[in-house]
Structure formats: C-alpha cells, structure tokens
Amino acid sequence: MTEEEKRKERYEEFRKKCKDMSQNVVNTILSKIPDDVIEHLGNSKKEILLAIKSMIDEEIKRTEDDVQKAKEAKVKS
C-alpha cells in the first residue's frame, strides 16, 4: 500500500469516527427534547418550506404570464 493510499484510508477512518461522534451528540440532544417540542419544530420547518414553495409557485406563475405576454406582443407586431 502506498503512502497516499494509507493517508486516504486514515482520512476515511477519521471521517467515519467524526460522523459517528456527531450523530451520537445529535442523538443525545434529541433524547433530552420532549416529543411535543420535536413535533412543533418539525411543523415549523414544514410551514417555512410551504411558504417558500408558495413564493416559488407564484414566481413561476409570473414567469409564465410574462412569457405569454411576450408571445402576444410578438404576434401583434
């Protein structure tokens, strides 16, 4: 095994340990949070995402309207 391969292997092992450790921290924190708080936070995130989706949908509609107006203006010319 070359030095480069050894270095990559050590790096991957380190990365896996860091990922496992961070997941353990998250799990420990989550285990301390009451279920109703977790549900409330999840619902809040969902509401934010729905609001963003609504803004995107409206912008798509405006874009479609602008395209239609441009086509109509082209036909009138």
Backbone as CSV, one residue per row, in Angstrom:
resi,resn,N_x,N_y,N_z,CA_x,CA_y,CA_z,C_x,C_y,C_z
1,MET,0.849,-1.175,0.000,0.000,0.000,0.000,0.900,1.245,0.000
2,THR,0.593,2.169,-0.892,1.401,3.382,-0.983,1.067,4.330,0.169
3,GLU,1.928,5.309,0.353,1.694,6.309,1.402,0.401,7.077,1.143
4,GLU,0.152,7.369,-0.113,-1.078,8.089,-0.471,-2.312,7.260,-0.114
5,GLU,-2.287,5.980,-0.389,-3.405,5.089,-0.054,-3.592,4.994,1.461
6,LYS,-2.472,4.930,2.183,-2.548,4.883,3.645,-3.153,6.172,4.197
7,ARG,-2.734,7.284,3.622,-3.246,8.584,4.051,-4.750,8.669,3.807
8,LYS,-5.180,8.227,2.633,-6.609,8.251,2.315,-7.397,7.344,3.252
9,GLU,-6.836,6.188,3.563,-7.504,5.252,4.463,-7.650,5.856,5.863
10,ARG,-6.569,6.481,6.356,-6.627,7.123,7.673,-7.653,8.257,7.679
11,TYR,-7.659,9.007,6.587,-8.616,10.109,6.481,-10.047,9.585,6.517
12,GLU,-10.342,8.530,5.776,-11.689,7.950,5.755,-12.086,7.413,7.129
13,GLU,-11.145,6.793,7.823,-11.416,6.307,9.182,-11.737,7.479,10.111
14,PHE,-10.948,8.533,9.998,-11.172,9.730,10.811,-12.539,10.336,10.510
15,ARG,-12.872,10.431,9.228,-14.164,10.979,8.817,-15.322,10.171,9.380
16,LYS,-15.197,8.853,9.320,-16.254,7.981,9.836,-16.408,8.171,11.348
17,LYS,-15.283,8.246,12.059,-15.346,8.455,13.509,-16.000,9.796,13.840
18,CYS,-15.662,10.832,13.089,-16.263,12.154,13.312,-17.765,12.113,13.050
19,LYS,-18.155,11.437,11.978,-19.578,11.330,11.650,-20.324,10.575,12.750
20,ASP,-19.752,9.464,13.200,-20.374,8.683,14.275,-20.492,9.508,15.554
21,MET,-19.434,10.234,15.874,-19.432,11.046,17.084,-20.492,12.149,16.994
22,SER,-20.571,12.814,15.856,-21.560,13.885,15.722,-22.977,13.325,15.774
23,GLN,-23.187,12.140,15.221,-24.514,11.523,15.290,-24.868,11.178,16.730
24,ASN,-23.876,10.722,17.491,-24.107,10.433,18.911,-24.494,11.695,19.680
25,VAL,-23.837,12.800,19.366,-24.159,14.074,20.021,-25.596,14.478,19.690
26,VAL,-25.953,14.391,18.413,-27.310,14.744,17.993,-28.328,13.850,18.691
27,ASN,-28.067,12.550,18.713,-28.992,11.618,19.363,-29.144,11.925,20.855
28,THR,-28.040,12.271,21.501,-28.087,12.610,22.925,-28.933,13.854,23.156
29,ILE,-28.727,14.862,22.329,-29.508,16.098,22.461,-30.981,15.824,22.202
30,LEU,-31.272,15.094,21.121,-32.668,14.808,20.788,-33.363,13.996,21.874
31,SER,-32.615,13.130,22.542,-33.235,12.305,23.583,-33.686,13.147,24.780
32,LYS,-33.131,14.345,24.908,-33.486,15.234,26.024,-34.659,16.157,25.692
33,ILE,-35.012,16.253,24.416,-36.068,17.172,23.995,-37.412,16.444,24.045
34,PRO,-38.414,17.051,24.677,-39.736,16.417,24.742,-40.333,16.209,23.342
35,ASP,-41.129,15.157,23.213,-41.723,14.816,21.920,-42.556,15.952,21.336
36,ASP,-43.309,16.662,22.181,-44.148,17.734,21.650,-43.310,18.879,21.085
37,VAL,-42.144,19.110,21.654,-41.246,20.146,21.127,-40.691,19.702,19.775
38,ILE,-40.285,18.445,19.671,-39.780,17.920,18.399,-40.861,18.044,17.326
39,GLU,-42.096,17.687,17.686,-43.199,17.785,16.726,-43.434,19.237,16.318
40,HIS,-43.401,20.149,17.282,-43.596,21.572,16.987,-42.500,22.085,16.046
41,LEU,-41.257,21.723,16.319,-40.147,22.152,15.460,-40.301,21.584,14.050
42,GLY,-40.725,20.331,13.969,-40.957,19.725,12.655,-42.056,20.444,11.894
43,ASN,-43.141,20.775,12.600,-44.235,21.512,11.964,-43.790,22.903,11.523
44,SER,-42.962,23.552,12.340,-42.450,24.883,11.982,-41.610,24.813,10.716
45,LYS,-40.755,23.816,10.644,-39.923,23.643,9.444,-40.804,23.412,8.223
46,LYS,-41.825,22.585,8.392,-42.744,22.308,7.284,-43.431,23.589,6.824
47,GLU,-43.883,24.424,7.755,-44.552,25.679,7.400,-43.612,26.617,6.645
48,ILE,-42.367,26.676,7.071,-41.387,27.513,6.364,-41.200,27.006,4.941
49,LEU,-41.055,25.692,4.789,-40.876,25.116,3.455,-42.103,25.354,2.576
50,LEU,-43.296,25.244,3.156,-44.514,25.507,2.386,-44.592,26.976,1.961
51,ALA,-44.156,27.885,2.827,-44.142,29.308,2.478,-43.180,29.564,1.324
52,ILE,-42.007,28.952,1.382,-41.033,29.102,0.296,-41.597,28.520,-0.989
53,LYS,-42.242,27.362,-0.888,-42.856,26.725,-2.061,-43.904,27.642,-2.675
54,SER,-44.700,28.274,-1.826,-45.732,29.190,-2.302,-45.113,30.368,-3.061
55,MET,-44.017,30.913,-2.526,-43.337,32.019,-3.206,-42.778,31.565,-4.550
56,ILE,-42.216,30.370,-4.593,-41.671,29.843,-5.846,-42.792,29.622,-6.855
57,ASP,-43.904,29.036,-6.405,-45.043,28.808,-7.299,-45.551,30.122,-7.889
58,GLU,-45.626,31.157,-7.067,-46.084,32.458,-7.545,-45.107,33.042,-8.565
59,GLU,-43.822,32.889,-8.319,-42.823,33.401,-9.261,-42.887,32.637,-10.582
60,ILE,-43.134,31.338,-10.522,-43.297,30.538,-11.746,-44.505,31.042,-12.530
61,LYS,-45.607,31.312,-11.828,-46.811,31.826,-12.496,-46.518,33.161,-13.165
62,ARG,-45.820,34.057,-12.464,-45.467,35.356,-13.059,-44.609,35.171,-14.305
63,THR,-43.666,34.251,-14.238,-42.794,33.990,-15.383,-43.607,33.479,-16.568
64,GLU,-44.520,32.547,-16.300,-45.374,32.031,-17.374,-46.223,33.143,-17.977
65,ASP,-46.759,34.022,-17.128,-47.552,35.157,-17.615,-46.696,36.089,-18.468
66,ASP,-45.471,36.360,-18.030,-44.568,37.225,-18.797,-44.247,36.617,-20.157
67,VAL,-44.030,35.316,-20.187,-43.746,34.636,-21.458,-44.953,34.758,-22.384
68,GLN,-46.145,34.528,-21.843,-47.364,34.632,-22.651,-47.536,36.048,-23.196
69,LYS,-47.311,37.059,-22.355,-47.426,38.453,-22.801,-46.412,38.760,-23.892
70,ALA,-45.201,38.241,-23.749,-44.168,38.470,-24.761,-44.571,37.834,-26.088
71,LYS,-45.146,36.642,-26.040,-45.598,35.975,-27.265,-46.726,36.768,-27.926
72,GLU,-47.660,37.261,-27.101,-48.775,38.041,-27.638,-48.282,39.347,-28.247
73,ALA,-47.318,39.987,-27.617,-46.761,41.237,-28.146,-46.053,40.978,-29.466
74,LYS,-45.418,39.842,-29.592,-44.703,39.491,-30.819,-45.693,39.288,-31.962
75,VAL,-46.816,38.657,-31.678,-47.831,38.408,-32.700,-48.439,39.720,-33.184
76,LYS,-48.647,40.687,-32.281,-49.245,41.976,-32.632,-48.312,42.828,-33.486
77,SER,-47.013,42.581,-33.410,-46.043,43.414,-34.147,-46.046,43.140,-35.620
